[in-house]
Amino acid sequence: MSEDVLGFSSHDWRKNTDDAVIEDGEHILKVNDSRVLFKNPKTLREESVDVSRLVRVYVNNKETHKRSVK
């Protein structure tokens, strides 16, 4: 699998979020280095998701209008 200049494979969504950040007023975190930890309300199990994956899902849903994305 080939990699581009940034070191991401051609199928890696993180290349699109390399300059994206999370800010909470005090801190700024790089999206590609961040994960969301949460308890799944359906299974009640703790889960973890890459923030870059959440951005990808948001963009895909907004473009295809499959779900209501605000």
N, C-alpha and C positions, 0 to 999 in steps of 0.2 A: 504494500500500500504506500503510495507516494505521499510526501508531506510538503506543505508549502513553506514559505520563508519563516512564518511564525512558529512552525513546529507542529501544526495541526494537520490531521489527515484531511483529505478532500471531503470526507463525509462528516467531519466534526463540526457541529453547530457553533462551538466556542469561538471559531474564527470570526463569526459575525458579532460576538459580544465581547471581543477582546478589550475594547475601550469603554465598555459599560461599567457603571458603578452603582452601588447602593449607598444612599446617604440617609442618616437618621437625625441630622441636625448637629451631632457631635463627631460622628465617625464617617469615614468614607471607605468602603470595601469594594474590591474588584469582584465583579459578578462571577468571573471564571474561577475564582478562589473561594466562592461562598456556597453554602448549602442551607436549606431550610430543614429544620428538625421539627416534627409535629406528631401529634397523635391522630391517627386515621379515625374519623368518627364512625366509620362502618365496621372496622375490625378492632378498634381500640388498641391497635399495636402502634408503637413508635415507628416512624418512617423518616427517611431522609431523601431529599431531592436536590440535585444541582440547580442553582438559580438559573444558569444558562438554559437548562431544559425547560424551566417554567417560561422563560422569555420565548423560546421556540414554540411552545404550545400556544401561548398568547398570540404570537404573530400568525401562526397557521390558522388558528380559529378565527381571528379577526379578518384575515384575507378571504377565507372560504365562507364566512358567516354561518358556520355550523352551529355555533353556540352564541349566546348573548355575551359579548365581551365589552366591558366598560372601562 
